[in-house]
Amino acid sequence: MDPLRDASVPALVQVRTICHQIQAIVNEIGQLVATHPSPQDLAAQLQPFVFKVMALFTQLRESNRQCNHHQQELKHQTQSAKAEVDRLNQILQNLAYEKSHLQQEIQTYQQFESLSDTLTLQSIDDFQAKAPQELLDHDNEHTLYMNRLKFELQERRRLEEEKTKLVAAKQQLMKENHEHKQCLQVLSEQVSEFIKSSSKIKRALDKAAFRSDVPANTSNLAM
């Protein structure tokens, strides 16, 4: 059993005992008041009971102080135990997380595929036909495979550079094509405006020519 709880038990028992004693004195005082109608005699007879009650209240306060002290100690012990439980629980959670992480790592390694299983290399004939001489010299299969990897890396970098250049050239052509389209659009608008202006000028010239022909035709009719 908890020693702090053992220490608080006598104090609680004492408090209960004192309360019973006070209750008994109060009952005696009630009986005494009921049987002695004279206040003067009653005060003298009540004096010993008052001293007893005062002494009991003093003991009760002391016992209550001890109970409060034990209660504070129990509270502190409970908080310390809770903090320890929380600490252990945190350690347990960390261990569970670490276990899960290690299990995932193990699963990842178990599912790991070799580079030779996933990487597509150029054929051995292409390698021997295109690779530089320093990569063609090899003593065993491992060296040959490593040289093929180096050659594959060189080829992919070269192709990536060519791809980057082609993409840049394509973007430049698209930009120039866009600019040409804009120029053609502007030119088309200018031609349309010119045609509209020419139509207006032609109609004006036609009207002027018609007016100049009317008097001549009128004079011919008079003759």
C-alpha positions in Angstrom: 0.0 0.0 0.0 1.1 3.6 -0.6 2.9 5.0 2.5 1.4 8.4 1.9 -2.1 6.9 2.0 -1.1 4.9 5.1 0.0 8.2 6.7 -3.3 9.9 5.9 -5.5 7.2 7.4 -4.8 8.0 11.1 -5.5 11.6 10.5 -8.8 10.8 8.8 -9.7 8.4 11.7 -8.8 11.1 14.2 -11.0 13.6 12.4 -13.9 11.2 12.4 -13.4 10.4 16.1 -13.3 14.1 17.0 -16.4 14.8 15.1 -18.2 12.0 17.0 -16.9 13.4 20.2 -18.1 16.9 19.4 -21.5 15.6 18.3 -21.7 13.7 21.6 -20.9 16.9 23.6 -23.5 18.8 21.6 -26.1 16.1 22.5 -25.1 16.4 26.2 -25.4 20.1 26.0 -28.8 19.8 24.4 -30.0 17.5 27.2 -28.6 19.7 29.8 -30.3 22.8 28.4 -33.6 20.9 28.3 -33.4 19.8 32.0 -32.0 23.1 33.5 -34.3 26.1 32.8 -32.1 28.4 35.0 -29.6 30.3 32.8 -27.2 31.0 35.7 -26.8 27.4 36.7 -26.7 26.4 33.1 -23.7 28.6 32.2 -21.6 27.2 35.0 -22.4 23.6 34.0 -21.7 24.3 30.4 -18.2 25.7 31.0 -16.5 22.3 31.1 -18.2 21.3 27.9 -17.0 24.5 26.2 -13.4 23.8 27.2 -13.7 20.2 25.8 -15.2 21.5 22.6 -12.5 24.1 22.2 -9.8 21.5 22.8 -11.5 19.2 20.3 -11.7 21.9 17.7 -8.0 22.6 18.2 -7.3 18.9 17.6 -9.7 19.0 14.6 -7.8 21.9 13.0 -4.5 20.0 13.5 -5.9 16.8 12.0 -7.4 18.8 9.1 -4.0 20.4 8.5 -2.4 17.0 8.5 -5.0 15.8 6.0 -4.4 18.7 3.7 -0.7 18.2 3.9 -1.1 14.5 3.0 -3.5 15.5 0.3 -0.9 17.9 -1.2 1.7 15.1 -1.0 -0.6 12.7 -2.7 -1.4 15.3 -5.4 2.4 15.8 -6.0 3.0 12.1 -6.1 0.1 11.7 -8.6 1.5 14.4 -10.8 4.9 12.8 -10.7 3.5 9.4 -11.5 1.5 10.9 -14.4 4.6 12.7 -15.7 6.5 9.4 -15.6 3.6 7.6 -17.4 3.6 10.3 -20.1 7.3 10.0 -20.5 7.1 6.2 -20.8 4.2 6.6 -23.2 6.2 9.0 -25.3 9.1 6.6 -25.4 6.7 3.8 -26.4 5.3 5.9 -29.2 8.8 6.7 -30.4 9.8 3.0 -30.3 6.6 2.2 -32.2 7.3 4.8 -34.8 10.9 3.6 -35.2 9.7 0.1 -35.5 7.3 1.1 -38.3 10.0 3.0 -40.0 12.4 0.1 -39.9 9.7 -2.2 -41.2 9.1 0.1 -44.1 12.9 0.2 -44.8 13.1 -3.6 -44.7 10.2 -3.8 -47.1 11.7 -1.3 -49.4 15.0 -3.2 -49.4 13.2 -6.4 -50.0 11.3 -4.9 -53.0 14.5 -3.3 -54.3 15.2 -4.0 -58.0 18.7 -4.2 -59.3 19.7 -1.5 -61.8 20.4 -4.1 -64.4 16.7 -5.1 -64.1 15.3 -1.7 -64.8 17.8 0.2 -66.9 17.8 -0.3 -70.7 21.2 -0.1 -72.2 22.3 0.1 -75.8 23.0 -3.3 -77.3 26.5 -4.7 -77.1 26.9 -4.3 -80.8 26.0 -0.6 -80.7 28.3 -0.2 -77.7 31.2 -1.8 -79.5 30.6 0.2 -82.6 30.1 3.6 -81.0 32.0 3.6 -77.7 35.5 5.1 -77.4 38.5 2.7 -77.2 39.1 3.4 -73.4 35.6 1.9 -72.7 36.1 -1.1 -74.9 39.0 -2.4 -72.9 37.8 -4.7 -70.1 39.0 -7.6 -68.0 35.7 -9.1 -66.8 32.0 -8.8 -67.1 31.7 -6.3 -64.3 34.1 -3.9 -65.9 32.3 -4.3 -69.2 29.0 -3.5 -67.6 30.4 -0.5 -65.8 31.9 0.8 -69.1 28.5 0.3 -70.8 26.9 2.3 -68.0 29.5 5.1 -68.6 28.8 5.1 -72.3 25.1 5.1 -71.7 25.4 8.1 -69.5 27.5 9.9 -72.1 25.0 9.1 -74.8 22.1 10.3 -72.8 23.8 13.5 -71.8 24.6 14.1 -75.5 21.1 13.4 -76.6 19.7 15.6 -73.8 21.9 18.5 -75.0 20.7 17.9 -78.6 17.1 17.8 -77.3 17.7 21.1 -75.4 19.1 22.7 -78.6 16.2 21.5 -80.7 13.7 22.7 -78.2 15.4 26.1 -78.2 15.4 26.2 -82.0 11.8 25.2 -82.1 10.9 27.9 -79.6 12.8 30.5 -81.7 11.0 29.3 -84.9 7.7 29.6 -83.1 8.6 33.1 -82.0 9.6 34.1 -85.5 6.5 32.5 -87.0 4.4 34.4 -84.5 6.1 37.7 -85.4 5.6 36.9 -89.1 1.9 36.2 -88.5 1.6 39.5 -86.7 3.3 41.3 -89.6 1.1 39.6 -92.1 -2.0 40.6 -90.0 -0.9 44.2 -90.0 -0.2 44.1 -93.7 -3.5 42.5 -94.4 -5.3 45.3 -92.4 -3.3 47.9 -94.3 -4.3 46.3 -97.6 -7.9 46.2 -96.6 -7.8 49.9 -95.6 -6.1 50.7 -98.9 -8.7 48.8 -100.9 -11.5 50.7 -99.0 -9.8 54.0 -99.8 -9.2 53.1 -103.4 -12.9 52.2 -103.8 -13.9 55.6 -102.4 -11.5 57.4 -104.8 -12.7 55.3 -107.7 -16.4 56.2 -107.0 -15.5 59.9 -106.7 -13.6 59.8 -110.0 -16.6 58.0 -111.6 -18.9 60.6 -110.4 -16.6 63.4 -111.7 -16.3 61.7 -115.1 -20.1 61.3 -115.3 -20.7 64.9 -114.6 -18.2 66.1 -117.2 -19.9 63.9 -119.9 -23.5 65.2 -119.2 -23.1 68.7 -120.8 -21.5 67.3 -123.9 -24.3 64.8 -124.4 -26.9 67.5 -123.9 -25.3 69.8 -126.5 -25.3 66.9 -129.0 -29.1 66.4 -128.5 -29.8 70.1 -129.2 -28.1 69.9 -132.5 
